[in-house]
């Protein structure tokens, strides 16, 4: 029986093409002005782009903040570039935050497939619709990132985009590795660990397992988890939990050492599986982890004989809130 009734597999296979199209959407867009901070607004699947931008620009020329709320921080003003990301264009929290950012004097850019938000920002980047928001991460990230780069606010160029596209090209290998990872996760609760550098990919995998496989998952980051979560593993059982550690070649050497030591400590009570990023630049490495995680969550849904596309509880919540 085919449980993938909406053919999410086709969306995953097409993901490199989505990224190429998304780069072309942002190719000629830029903003002018002197900005001392960037604020990215978004919720759920639409928020992942902001989290990735913040991580990638950690050492960039302008600090990046994210807001997953109805409100914006009090320090927002005319020196702020606010990116409002809503795939549907009708996310109520993002619409509210956008209005507040505008009221505070911030310049605003919307990334959306349409909806109400398209007419409320100073500038709008329109992307193709028809997908689940969580399946549109290329559209929701890359046009905005390229706009920032074209505006001198992000240190990325053609070489970084080519590196990313080359890294994502071998779709079959991601599918194989994702299937193998799903087999390790099946029947257990994944506890996903990353560095701060790759935290968006870890959080993304947690959310994709929640939404695609309808399965619990948790995420924490090094080195912070060494000061709290580590102790909790004394009470975990191997048949109930599994640790997934995302490794990146550019992780701080002390973080890498902590991952090595903790693998041994965790291994006393639970299994530990490690996955590594691919590519040269930070954009490619981040997207490789996200692509692998998306395949793993999809394959886990198939193992559970669950349709990965519907998110019935989320839709029920939205309907109740509107009522």
N, C-alpha and C positions, 0 to 999 in steps of 0.2 A: 504494500500500500504506500502510495506517495503522500507523505504528510506535508511536503513543501508545496502547498497549493498555489502560492503566489510566486513561486520560482525565485526565491531569494538567492539560490545558487547562481542564477544568471546575473544578478546584480553584483555578486562577489567576483565572478569571472570578468565582468565588465569594469571593475573598479579602476584598473590602470587607465582605461579609456576615459572614465569620469574625471580622473585627475588631470589628464591631458586637456580635456575640454575646460575644466575649471581654471587651469593656468591661462588658457586663451581668453577666458572671460575677463580676467583681471589684467591682461597684458597692457592695455592702454589707459588704465585708470590710475589716477593719483589725486591727492589733495594738496592744497597749499595752505600755509600758515605756520606759525611757530607754536608747536605743541610741546608741553613739558610732561605730559602723561597721556596714556591711552587707556580707555575703559572699554571692555568688551562685555556686552549684555547678552544673555541667552539662557535657555533652560533645556534640560534633557539632552536629546541627541543634537540639538542645535548649539549647545554650549561647549561641545568638545573642541571646536575650532578655537575658541577663546582660551581654553586651557592650554592647548598646544602652542598658540602664539605666545602666551605668557612664559611658558617653559623655554621656547626657542629664543626669546628675546631677553632672557634673564640677565645677560651681560650686554644687551643692546644699548643704544643711545638714549632711549626713553623708557621709563618704567611702565609696565603693563599691569593693570588691575582687572579683575573679573567680578561680575555681579550676577548672581543667580537669584534674583529677588524682584520685588515690586518697586524697590527704592534704589537710590544711588548714594555713594558716599558723600559726605559733606564737603570734601575737598574738590569736588568737580566744579569747573568753571570754564571761562573762555579759553584757557590754556589747555583744554582737554579735547582729544579726538575720541568720540564715542562710537564704537561699532556695535550696532544692534543686529544680532543674528537670530532669525526665526525662519525656519524652512517654510512653514505654512504662511507666515506673515500675520498670524492672528494669535500668537501666544500672549495671553493676557498679562503675565508678569513682565515680559519684555516690552510690550506696548506701554505699560505703566512706567517702567524705568526709562524708556526712551523719552517720554513726555517730561519726566523730571530732569533728565540730562539736558534737554533743550531749554527748559525753564531756567536751568543754572547757567546757560550761555555756552554750553559745549557745542562744537561742530559734530554733526551726526552723519553716519553712513549706515545704510541698511544692507544686509545680505539676505536675500529672500527669493522664493519662487513666485511671490505675489502677495495677495492679502492686504490687510489694512496698513501694515507697516510700510509698504512700498511708497505710500504718498506722504508719510510723516517725517521722513529723514531729509536732510539737505541733499544727499546723494544716495542713489540706490543701485546696487549691483544685482541684477536679476539672473537667477540660475534656473535650470530646468526643474520642473516639478514632477510629481508622479511617484516619488519614492517615499518610503518611511524615512523620517528625519535622521534616524540613526544610520541609515544606509547611504546618506548623502554627505558624509564627512569631507569628501574631496571638494564638493561644491561649497560647503560651508566654511572651509578653511582657506583654500588656495587663492580664490579671488581676493579675499581680504588681505592675506599675507603678501600677495603680489602688489596690491595697492599700497601697502605700507612700505614695501621695498622701493617701489617707484617714487614714493614721496620722501625718501631718505630716512625713513623711520625704522627700517629693518635691514640687516646686513645680508641680504640674499640676492642672488642673481641667476643668470641663465645656467651656470655650471651647477648650482644647487638643484635646480629643477630637473636638469638632465640626469644628475646622479639619482634623484628620487625615482624618475621614470625607469631608469635602467634597473634599479633595485627592485621595483615592483613587477618587472616584466615577466618573471618566471612564475606565472600563476599556479601552474601544476605543483610546484614545490611547496608553495604556501598551503595549498589544499591538502597535500600529503602530510605535511608537518602538523597542520591544524587537526586533521583526523586522528593522528597519533596522539596529540595532546588531549583531545576529547576523550579518547579511550582511557587515558590515565585519570581523567577527572570524573568519569562516569561513576555515579553512586556515592560520590564524596563531595564535601563542601570545599571549594577552592579558597585558599587564603593567598592573595596575590601580593607579592612584595617587589618594590622597585626602589630605585634611587629617586631623589627629588627631580633629577634630570629627565627621567622617563615616566614620572608619575601620571601624566595624562594617558599614556598607553595602558598603564595598569588599571587606572580607574575606568577607562573605556572598556577593558576586558571584563571587569566586574559588572558594569552596566549591561554589556552585551550578553553575558551569561544570564543576568536577571531577565532581560527582555526577550532574547531569542530562545534560550533553553528553559525559561520560567523556573529558574533554579537559584538558590541563594549563593552569594559569593561575597568576599570581603577584600579590602585593599588597605595596605599601610606602606609607609615609606621608611627607608634607611636615611640617616642613622636614628631617627626618632623611635622607630619600633624597638630598637635595642634598649630603650629606657622604660618600656612598659609591656608591649605585646609579647615580647620574648618570654616573660615569666609565665604567661598563660598556656604555653605549650606543654607545661608539665601536666596539664589536665586534659589534653587532647588525645583522641584515639585514632590509630592508623586507618581503621576501616570507616571513619567518619569525616576526616579532614585530609587535605593535601596542600602542600605549599607549592606555589608557582613563583619562581624568582626570575624576573626579567633582568638580563645582564646587558650592559652597554660598554663598549670598549673605551668610552671616554668618562666612565664613572670615576669619581675621586678615588685615589688609591686606597684610602682608609675605608671608604664605603665598600670597595671591592673586597678588601680584607675582612670586613665585618660579614659580608655575604658568605665568604668561604667558611669562616668560623661558625656562623649560625646554621649553615647547612648541616654541619655535624651535630650541633645541639638539637636542631629540629628533628634530625633523622633518628633520634632516640625514641621518638613517639609517633612521628608521621613521615610519610614519604615526601621527598623534595624533588621537584622537576625544574630544570633550568632551561630557559629559552634565551637566545641571543639576538641582538639587533643585527641588521645587515646594512651595507652601504658605507659610504665615506663621510658625508656631511651629516649634521644633526637632523635636518629635515628628512633625509632618506632613512636614517636609522629609526627615527620616531615613527614614520609611516610604515616601515617594515614590521615593527612590533604590533601596530594597530591592525595591519592587514592579516597577520598571522592570528591575532586574537579574534578577529571577526570570523575567520574560517573555523577556529576551534569552537566558538560559541554556536555556530551553525551546525557543525558536526555533532556537538553535544545534544542539540535539539533533536536531530535525527535519531541518535542513539536512544533518546527517551521517547521517540515516536510522537513528538510534539511539533506542530506547525510553528516555525520560527517567526513568522510575520505578525500575527495578531497580538495585540497587547490589551486584552479585554479589561483588565482591572483599571488600567490608565484611562481607557475610554469611559468606563463606568464612573470613575471619579470626575472626569470633565463634565459628563452629563449631569451628575448630581449637583456639581457646583453651579452650573448654568441654571438648573431648576430652582 
